[in-house]
């Protein structure tokens, strides 16, 4: 711990540990992360940025505030994961739309982690 560590509040220390992944986030911290992610993704959408990892300079320029909040409120690995997930999700939706346009039949598939008894 450097000298700056002596002046951190408990809240700042906790946030740093969550970002590094050394502690699991609480429900409230996860919710804050998801809200920051959604705001960041909205900004990316507004500026037609699909892959924030490949277009990092443009994303940093156009969504500086949202990016800072996203990275502040989420674990580092989550930030990377969510950015990768976004690209895959956009590609999946595009492919499904193309298949439907070609006459593909849309199936509603639901998955559950537990058996639900009625």
DSSP file (Angstrom, degrees, kcal/mol; ACC not computed):
  #  RESIDUE AA STRUCTURE BP1 BP2  ACC     N-H-->O    O-->H-N    N-H-->O    O-->H-N    TCO  KAPPA ALPHA  PHI   PSI    X-CA   Y-CA   Z-CA
    1    1 A X              0   0    0      0, 0.0     5,-0.0     0, 0.0     2,-0.0   0.000 360.0 360.0 360.0 127.3    0.0    0.0    0.0
    2    2 A X    >   -     0   0    0      1,-0.1     3,-1.0     3,-0.0     4,-0.5  -0.134 360.0 -88.8 -78.9-179.3    1.4    3.3   -1.0
    3    3 A X  G >  S+     0   0    0      1,-0.3     3,-1.1     2,-0.2     4,-0.4   0.814 125.9  62.8 -63.2 -30.6    1.2    6.5    0.9
    4    4 A X  G >  S+     0   0    0      1,-0.2     3,-1.3     2,-0.2     4,-0.4   0.814  91.3  67.9 -64.6 -28.6   -2.1    7.4   -0.8
    5    5 A X  G X  S+     0   0    0     -3,-1.0     3,-0.7     1,-0.3    -1,-0.2   0.774  91.1  61.2 -62.0 -26.8   -3.6    4.2    0.8
    6    6 A X  G <  S+     0   0    0     -3,-1.1    -1,-0.3    -4,-0.5    -2,-0.2   0.743 105.4  47.1 -71.4 -22.4   -3.3    5.9    4.2
    7    7 A X  G <  S+     0   0    0     -3,-1.3    -1,-0.2    -4,-0.4     2,-0.2   0.402  87.1 109.9-102.1   1.6   -5.7    8.6    3.1
    8    8 A X    <   -     0   0    0     -3,-0.7     2,-0.1    -4,-0.4    -3,-0.0  -0.525  65.6-128.2 -77.3 142.9   -8.4    6.5    1.5
    9    9 A X     >  -     0   0    0     -2,-0.2     4,-2.3     1,-0.1     5,-0.2  -0.400  28.5-106.0 -78.2 166.8  -11.7    6.2    3.2
   10   10 A X  H  > S+     0   0    0      1,-0.2     4,-2.5     2,-0.2     5,-0.2   0.879 123.4  53.9 -60.5 -37.5  -13.2    2.7    3.9
   11   11 A X  H  > S+     0   0    0      2,-0.2     4,-2.5     1,-0.2    -1,-0.2   0.903 108.8  47.7 -64.4 -41.5  -15.6    3.3    1.0
   12   12 A X  H  > S+     0   0    0      2,-0.2     4,-2.2     1,-0.2    -2,-0.2   0.891 112.1  49.8 -66.5 -39.6  -12.8    4.1   -1.4
   13   13 A X  H  X S+     0   0    0     -4,-2.3     4,-2.2     2,-0.2    -2,-0.2   0.921 111.5  48.8 -63.5 -43.6  -10.8    1.0   -0.3
   14   14 A X  H  X S+     0   0    0     -4,-2.5     4,-2.4     2,-0.2    -2,-0.2   0.929 110.8  50.0 -62.1 -46.3  -13.9   -1.1   -0.8
   15   15 A X  H  X S+     0   0    0     -4,-2.5     4,-2.4     1,-0.2    -1,-0.2   0.893 110.7  50.3 -60.5 -40.3  -14.5    0.3   -4.3
   16   16 A X  H  X S+     0   0    0     -4,-2.2     4,-2.0     2,-0.2    -1,-0.2   0.897 110.0  49.9 -64.7 -41.1  -10.9   -0.3   -5.2
   17   17 A X  H  X>S+     0   0    0     -4,-2.2     5,-2.1     2,-0.2     4,-1.0   0.884 110.6  49.9 -65.5 -39.0  -11.1   -3.9   -4.0
   18   18 A X  H ><5S+     0   0    0     -4,-2.4     3,-0.5     2,-0.2    -2,-0.2   0.933 110.2  50.3 -64.6 -45.4  -14.3   -4.5   -6.0
   19   19 A X  H 3<5S+     0   0    0     -4,-2.4    57,-3.2     1,-0.2    58,-0.4   0.880 112.9  46.4 -59.9 -38.7  -12.7   -3.0   -9.2
   20   20 A X  H 3<5S-     0   0    0     -4,-2.0    -1,-0.2    55,-0.2    -2,-0.2   0.664 112.2-121.8 -78.6 -15.9   -9.7   -5.3   -8.7
   21   21 A X  T <<5S+     0   0    0     -4,-1.0    -3,-0.2    -3,-0.5    -2,-0.1   0.651  76.2 124.6  85.1  15.6  -11.9   -8.3   -8.1
   22   22 A X  S   <S+     0   0    0     -5,-2.1     2,-0.3    -6,-0.2    -4,-0.2   0.673  76.1  32.2 -83.5 -16.0  -10.5   -9.1   -4.7
   23   23 A X  S    S-     0   0    0     -6,-0.9     2,-0.3    -9,-0.1    -2,-0.2  -0.979  89.2-110.5-134.7 151.7  -13.9   -8.9   -3.1
   24   24 A X        -     0   0    0     -2,-0.3     2,-0.1     1,-0.1    -6,-0.1  -0.601  38.8-113.8 -78.9 139.2  -17.3   -9.8   -4.4
   25   25 A X        -     0   0    0     -2,-0.3    -1,-0.1    -7,-0.1     2,-0.0  -0.407  27.0-120.5 -72.2 149.0  -19.7   -6.8   -5.0
   26   26 A X     >  -     0   0    0     -2,-0.1     4,-2.6     1,-0.1     5,-0.2  -0.261  33.8 -97.0 -76.1 172.2  -22.8   -6.4   -2.9
   27   27 A X  H  > S+     0   0    0      1,-0.2     4,-2.4     2,-0.2     5,-0.2   0.916 127.4  49.1 -57.5 -44.0  -26.2   -6.3   -4.5
   28   28 A X  H  > S+     0   0    0      1,-0.2     4,-2.3     2,-0.2    -1,-0.2   0.885 110.8  50.0 -65.0 -38.9  -26.2   -2.5   -4.4
   29   29 A X  H  > S+     0   0    0      2,-0.2     4,-2.1     1,-0.2    -1,-0.2   0.888 110.9  49.3 -67.9 -38.6  -22.7   -2.4   -6.0
   30   30 A X  H  X S+     0   0    0     -4,-2.6     4,-2.8     2,-0.2    -2,-0.2   0.924 110.7  50.6 -64.0 -43.3  -23.8   -4.7   -8.8
   31   31 A X  H  X S+     0   0    0     -4,-2.4     4,-2.4     1,-0.2    -2,-0.2   0.911 109.8  49.8 -61.1 -42.7  -26.9   -2.6   -9.4
   32   32 A X  H  X S+     0   0    0     -4,-2.3     4,-2.2     2,-0.2    -1,-0.2   0.894 110.9  51.0 -62.1 -40.2  -24.7    0.5   -9.6
   33   33 A X  H  X S+     0   0    0     -4,-2.1     4,-2.7    40,-0.2    -2,-0.2   0.949 110.4  47.7 -61.5 -49.8  -22.4   -1.3  -12.1
   34   34 A X  H  X S+     0   0    0     -4,-2.8     4,-2.5     1,-0.2    -2,-0.2   0.879 111.3  50.5 -62.3 -38.9  -25.3   -2.3  -14.3
   35   35 A X  H  X S+     0   0    0     -4,-2.4     4,-2.0     2,-0.2    -1,-0.2   0.914 112.2  47.2 -65.0 -41.8  -26.8    1.2  -14.3
   36   36 A X  H  X S+     0   0    0     -4,-2.2     4,-2.3     2,-0.2    34,-0.3   0.899 111.7  51.5 -65.0 -40.7  -23.4    2.6  -15.3
   37   37 A X  H  X S+     0   0    0     -4,-2.7     4,-3.0     1,-0.2     5,-0.2   0.930 109.1  50.0 -59.9 -46.7  -23.0    0.0  -18.0
   38   38 A X  H  X S+     0   0    0     -4,-2.5     4,-2.0     1,-0.2    -1,-0.2   0.885 111.3  48.3 -63.2 -39.4  -26.4    0.8  -19.4
   39   39 A X  H  X S+     0   0    0     -4,-2.0     4,-1.9     2,-0.2    -1,-0.2   0.901 113.0  48.8 -65.6 -40.8  -25.6    4.6  -19.5
   40   40 A X  H  X S+     0   0    0     -4,-2.3     4,-2.4    26,-0.2    -2,-0.2   0.931 111.3  48.7 -64.3 -46.1  -22.3    3.8  -21.2
   41   41 A X  H  X S+     0   0    0     -4,-3.0     4,-2.6     1,-0.2    -1,-0.2   0.867 108.2  54.9 -64.2 -35.5  -23.9    1.6  -23.8
   42   42 A X  H  X S+     0   0    0     -4,-2.0     4,-2.4    -5,-0.2    -1,-0.2   0.905 108.5  48.9 -62.4 -40.6  -26.5    4.2  -24.5
   43   43 A X  H  X S+     0   0    0     -4,-1.9     4,-1.4     2,-0.2    -2,-0.2   0.921 110.3  50.4 -64.7 -43.5  -23.8    6.7  -25.2
   44   44 A X  H  <>S+     0   0    0     -4,-2.4     5,-2.7     1,-0.2     3,-0.3   0.920 110.9  49.7 -60.3 -42.9  -22.0    4.2  -27.5
   45   45 A X  H ><5S+     0   0    0     -4,-2.6     3,-1.7     1,-0.2    -1,-0.2   0.918 106.8  55.2 -59.6 -44.2  -25.3    3.6  -29.3
   46   46 A X  H 3<5S+     0   0    0     -4,-2.4    -1,-0.2     1,-0.3    -2,-0.2   0.812 114.2  40.4 -59.1 -31.7  -25.8    7.4  -29.7
   47   47 A X  T 3<5S-     0   0    0     -4,-1.4    -1,-0.3    -3,-0.3    -2,-0.2   0.173 113.4-115.0-106.0  16.1  -22.4    7.7  -31.4
   48   48 A X  T < 5 +     0   0    0     -3,-1.7     2,-0.6     1,-0.2    -3,-0.2   0.875  62.7 150.3  53.1  44.4  -22.7    4.5  -33.5
   49   49 A X      < +     0   0    0     -5,-2.7    -1,-0.2     1,-0.2     3,-0.2  -0.936  16.2 169.2-107.4 116.7  -19.9    2.7  -31.7
   50   50 A X  S    S+     0   0    0     -2,-0.6     2,-0.8     1,-0.2    -1,-0.2   0.905  70.5  39.4 -90.9 -51.2  -20.3   -1.1  -31.6
   51   51 A X     >  -     0   0    0      1,-0.2     4,-2.7    35,-0.1    -1,-0.2  -0.836  59.1-178.4-108.4  99.7  -17.0   -2.3  -30.3
   52   52 A X  T  4 S+     0   0    0     -2,-0.8     7,-0.2    31,-0.2    -1,-0.2   0.686  83.8  56.9 -70.7 -17.6  -15.6   -0.1  -27.6
   53   53 A X  T >4 S+     0   0    0     30,-0.2     3,-0.7     2,-0.1    -1,-0.2   0.901 114.7  35.2 -78.6 -42.2  -12.5   -2.2  -27.4
   54   54 A X  T 34 S+     0   0    0      1,-0.2     3,-0.3     2,-0.1    -2,-0.2   0.849 125.6  41.8 -78.0 -35.2  -11.5   -1.8  -31.0
   55   55 A X  T 3X S+     0   0    0     -4,-2.7     4,-2.7     1,-0.2    -1,-0.2  -0.256  75.8 139.8-103.4  44.8  -12.8    1.8  -31.2
   56   56 A X  H <>  +     0   0    0     -3,-0.7     4,-2.5     1,-0.2    -1,-0.2   0.833  67.0  51.9 -61.9 -36.4  -11.4    2.7  -27.9
   57   57 A X  H  > S+     0   0    0     -3,-0.3     4,-2.0     2,-0.2    -1,-0.2   0.932 113.5  43.6 -67.3 -44.4  -10.1    6.2  -28.9
   58   58 A X  H  > S+     0   0    0      2,-0.2     4,-2.9     1,-0.2     5,-0.3   0.915 115.2  49.5 -65.5 -42.8  -13.5    7.2  -30.3
   59   59 A X  H  X S+     0   0    0     -4,-2.7     4,-2.4     1,-0.2    -2,-0.2   0.907 111.1  49.6 -63.0 -41.8  -15.4    5.7  -27.3
   60   60 A X  H  < S+     0   0    0     -4,-2.5    -1,-0.2    -5,-0.2    -2,-0.2   0.875 115.1  44.5 -64.9 -37.0  -13.1    7.5  -24.9
   61   61 A X  H >< S+     0   0    0     -4,-2.0     3,-0.5    -5,-0.2    -2,-0.2   0.940 121.5  35.5 -72.4 -47.9  -13.6   10.8  -26.8
   62   62 A X  H 3< S+     0   0    0     -4,-2.9    -2,-0.2     1,-0.2    -3,-0.2   0.788 130.2  29.5 -80.2 -28.6  -17.4   10.6  -27.2
   63   63 A X  T 3X S+     0   0    0     -4,-2.4     4,-2.8    -5,-0.3     5,-0.2  -0.207  73.0 137.5-127.3  42.1  -18.3    8.8  -23.9
   64   64 A X  H <> S+     0   0    0     -3,-0.5     4,-2.2     1,-0.2     5,-0.2   0.912  75.9  42.4 -58.2 -49.3  -15.6   10.0  -21.5
   65   65 A X  H  > S+     0   0    0      2,-0.2     4,-2.1     1,-0.2    -1,-0.2   0.930 117.3  46.2 -66.6 -46.4  -17.9   10.7  -18.5
   66   66 A X  H  > S+     0   0    0      1,-0.2     4,-2.5     2,-0.2   -26,-0.2   0.881 112.4  51.4 -64.8 -38.5  -20.0    7.5  -19.0
   67   67 A X  H  X S+     0   0    0     -4,-2.8     4,-2.8     2,-0.2     5,-0.2   0.914 108.3  51.2 -64.2 -43.2  -16.9    5.4  -19.5
   68   68 A X  H  X S+     0   0    0     -4,-2.2     4,-1.9    -5,-0.2    -2,-0.2   0.914 112.6  45.8 -61.7 -43.1  -15.3    6.8  -16.3
   69   69 A X  H  X S+     0   0    0     -4,-2.1     4,-2.4     2,-0.2    -1,-0.2   0.915 112.2  51.6 -65.5 -43.1  -18.4    6.0  -14.3
   70   70 A X  H  X S+     0   0    0     -4,-2.5     4,-1.0   -34,-0.3    -2,-0.2   0.934 114.1  42.9 -58.7 -48.2  -18.7    2.5  -15.8
   71   71 A X  H  < S+     0   0    0     -4,-2.8    -1,-0.2     1,-0.2    -2,-0.2   0.795 114.7  51.4 -71.0 -27.9  -15.0    1.7  -15.0
   72   72 A X  H  < S+     0   0    0     -4,-1.9    -1,-0.2    -5,-0.2    -2,-0.2   0.854 115.7  40.0 -73.5 -35.6  -15.4    3.3  -11.5
   73   73 A X  H  < S+     0   0    0     -4,-2.4     2,-0.3    -5,-0.1   -40,-0.2   0.498 110.8  60.3 -96.8  -4.8  -18.5    1.3  -10.6
   74   74 A X  S  < S-     0   0    0     -4,-1.0     2,-0.1    -5,-0.2   -44,-0.1  -0.898  87.3 -99.4-126.2 153.3  -17.6   -2.1  -12.1
   75   75 A X     >  -     0   0    0     -2,-0.3     4,-2.2     1,-0.1     3,-0.4  -0.397  39.0-116.8 -63.0 145.0  -14.9   -4.7  -11.6
   76   76 A X  H  > S+     0   0    0    -57,-3.2     4,-1.8     1,-0.3     5,-0.2   0.888 115.9  49.1 -53.9 -44.3  -12.2   -4.4  -14.3
   77   77 A X  H  > S+     0   0    0    -58,-0.4     4,-2.5     1,-0.2    -1,-0.3   0.841 108.4  54.4 -67.1 -32.5  -12.9   -7.9  -15.6
   78   78 A X  H  > S+     0   0    0     -3,-0.4     4,-3.3     2,-0.2     5,-0.3   0.903 104.4  54.7 -66.1 -40.5  -16.6   -7.1  -15.8
   79   79 A X  H  X S+     0   0    0     -4,-2.2     4,-2.0     2,-0.2    -2,-0.2   0.943 112.2  42.7 -58.3 -48.8  -15.9   -4.0  -17.9
   80   80 A X  H  X S+     0   0    0     -4,-1.8     4,-2.3     2,-0.2     5,-0.2   0.929 115.1  50.4 -63.2 -45.4  -14.1   -6.1  -20.4
   81   81 A X  H  X S+     0   0    0     -4,-2.5     4,-3.1     1,-0.2    -2,-0.2   0.936 110.5  48.4 -58.8 -48.6  -16.7   -8.8  -20.3
   82   82 A X  H  X S+     0   0    0     -4,-3.3     4,-2.3     1,-0.2    -1,-0.2   0.876 110.6  51.4 -62.6 -37.8  -19.6   -6.4  -20.8
   83   83 A X  H  X S+     0   0    0     -4,-2.0     4,-1.4    -5,-0.3    -1,-0.2   0.909 113.8  44.0 -65.5 -41.0  -17.8   -4.7  -23.8
   84   84 A X  H  X S+     0   0    0     -4,-2.3     4,-2.1     2,-0.2    -2,-0.2   0.913 112.3  52.8 -68.4 -42.6  -17.2   -8.1  -25.4
   85   85 A X  H  X S+     0   0    0     -4,-3.1     4,-2.9     1,-0.2     5,-0.2   0.893 104.5  57.0 -59.1 -41.2  -20.8   -9.3  -24.6
   86   86 A X  H  X S+     0   0    0     -4,-2.3     4,-2.4     1,-0.2    -1,-0.2   0.918 107.2  47.4 -57.6 -46.1  -22.2   -6.1  -26.3
   87   87 A X  H  X S+     0   0    0     -4,-1.4     4,-2.4     1,-0.2    -1,-0.2   0.937 114.3  46.4 -62.5 -46.8  -20.4   -6.9  -29.6
   88   88 A X  H  X S+     0   0    0     -4,-2.1     4,-2.5     1,-0.2    -2,-0.2   0.885 112.0  51.2 -64.0 -38.7  -21.6  -10.5  -29.5
   89   89 A X  H  X S+     0   0    0     -4,-2.9     4,-2.5     2,-0.2    -1,-0.2   0.910 110.5  48.1 -66.6 -42.2  -25.2   -9.5  -28.6
   90   90 A X  H  X S+     0   0    0     -4,-2.4     4,-2.2    -5,-0.2    -2,-0.2   0.919 113.2  48.3 -63.3 -43.6  -25.3   -7.0  -31.5
   91   91 A X  H  X S+     0   0    0     -4,-2.4     4,-2.5    -5,-0.2    -2,-0.2   0.905 111.4  50.5 -63.4 -41.5  -24.0   -9.5  -33.9
   92   92 A X  H  X S+     0   0    0     -4,-2.5     4,-2.5     2,-0.2    -2,-0.2   0.932 111.4  47.3 -62.3 -46.8  -26.5  -12.1  -32.7
   93   93 A X  H  X S+     0   0    0     -4,-2.5     4,-2.2     1,-0.2    -1,-0.2   0.884 112.1  50.7 -63.4 -38.5  -29.4   -9.8  -33.1
   94   94 A X  H  X S+     0   0    0     -4,-2.2     4,-2.3     2,-0.2    -1,-0.2   0.922 111.1  48.1 -64.3 -44.3  -28.2   -8.8  -36.6
   95   95 A X  H  X S+     0   0    0     -4,-2.5     4,-2.5     1,-0.2    -2,-0.2   0.912 111.4  50.0 -63.8 -42.9  -27.9  -12.4  -37.6
   96   96 A X  H  X S+     0   0    0     -4,-2.5     4,-2.5     1,-0.2    -1,-0.2   0.903 110.3  50.5 -62.7 -41.2  -31.4  -13.3  -36.3
   97   97 A X  H  X S+     0   0    0     -4,-2.2     4,-2.2     2,-0.2    -1,-0.2   0.906 110.6  49.6 -63.1 -41.4  -32.9  -10.3  -38.1
   98   98 A X  H  X S+     0   0    0     -4,-2.3     4,-1.3     2,-0.2    -2,-0.2   0.913 111.3  49.0 -63.5 -42.8  -31.2  -11.4  -41.4
   99   99 A X  H  <>S+     0   0    0     -4,-2.5     5,-2.9     1,-0.2     3,-0.2   0.905 111.5  48.9 -64.1 -41.6  -32.5  -15.0  -40.9
  100  100 A X  H ><5S+     0   0    0     -4,-2.5     3,-1.7     1,-0.2    -1,-0.2   0.889 107.9  54.7 -64.5 -38.4  -36.0  -13.7  -40.2
  101  101 A X  H 3<5S+     0   0    0     -4,-2.2    -1,-0.2     1,-0.3    -2,-0.2   0.791 105.7  53.7 -65.0 -26.9  -35.9  -11.5  -43.3
  102  102 A X  T 3<5S-     0   0    0     -4,-1.3    -1,-0.3    -3,-0.2    -2,-0.2   0.328 133.3 -90.9 -89.5   7.7  -35.0  -14.6  -45.4
  103  103 A X  T < 5S+     0   0    0     -3,-1.7    -3,-0.2     1,-0.2    -2,-0.1   0.565  71.3 158.5  97.6   9.0  -38.0  -16.4  -44.1
  104  104 A X      < -     0   0    0     -5,-2.9     2,-0.5    -6,-0.2    -1,-0.2  -0.338  42.9-117.5 -64.9 148.7  -36.6  -18.1  -41.0
  105  105 A X        -     0   0    0      1,-0.0     2,-0.4    -2,-0.0    -1,-0.1  -0.774  22.4-133.4 -93.3 127.8  -39.1  -19.1  -38.3
  106  106 A X        -     0   0    0     -2,-0.5     2,-0.4    -6,-0.1    -1,-0.0  -0.666  20.1-162.6 -82.4 128.6  -38.6  -17.4  -35.0
  107  107 A X        -     0   0    0     -2,-0.4     2,-0.9     2,-0.0    -2,-0.0  -0.928  15.4-137.3-110.5 134.2  -38.8  -19.7  -32.0
  108  108 A X        -     0   0    0     -2,-0.4     2,-0.5     2,-0.0    -2,-0.0  -0.818  29.6-178.6 -89.8 109.9  -39.4  -18.5  -28.5
  109  109 A X        -     0   0    0     -2,-0.9     2,-0.4     2,-0.0    -2,-0.0  -0.936   6.5-172.8-114.1 129.1  -36.9  -20.4  -26.4
  110  110 A X        -     0   0    0     -2,-0.5     2,-0.4     2,-0.0    -2,-0.0  -0.966   3.9-163.2-121.4 137.1  -36.8  -19.9  -22.7
  111  111 A X        -     0   0    0     -2,-0.4     2,-0.4     2,-0.0     3,-0.0  -0.929   3.8-169.0-118.5 145.2  -34.3  -21.4  -20.4
  112  112 A X        -     0   0    0     -2,-0.4     3,-0.0     1,-0.1    -2,-0.0  -0.953  23.3-145.7-129.2 149.0  -34.5  -21.7  -16.6
  113  113 A X  S    S+     0   0    0     -2,-0.4     2,-0.3     1,-0.1    -1,-0.1   0.687  89.0  36.4 -85.5 -20.3  -31.9  -22.7  -14.1
  114  114 A X  S    S-     0   0    0     -3,-0.0     2,-0.4     0, 0.0    -1,-0.1  -0.933  91.6-102.7-130.3 155.2  -34.4  -24.5  -11.9
  115  115 A X        -     0   0    0     -2,-0.3     2,-0.6    -3,-0.0    -2,-0.0  -0.620  33.6-148.2 -75.1 130.0  -37.4  -26.6  -12.7
  116  116 A X        -     0   0    0     -2,-0.4     2,-0.4     2,-0.0    -1,-0.0  -0.892   8.7-157.8-102.6 123.4  -40.6  -24.6  -12.1
  117  117 A X              0   0    0     -2,-0.6    -2,-0.0     1,-0.1     0, 0.0  -0.826 360.0 360.0-100.5 137.1  -43.5  -26.6  -10.9
  118  118 A X              0   0    0     -2,-0.4    -1,-0.1     0, 0.0    -2,-0.0   0.442 360.0 360.0 -99.2 360.0  -47.0  -25.3  -11.5
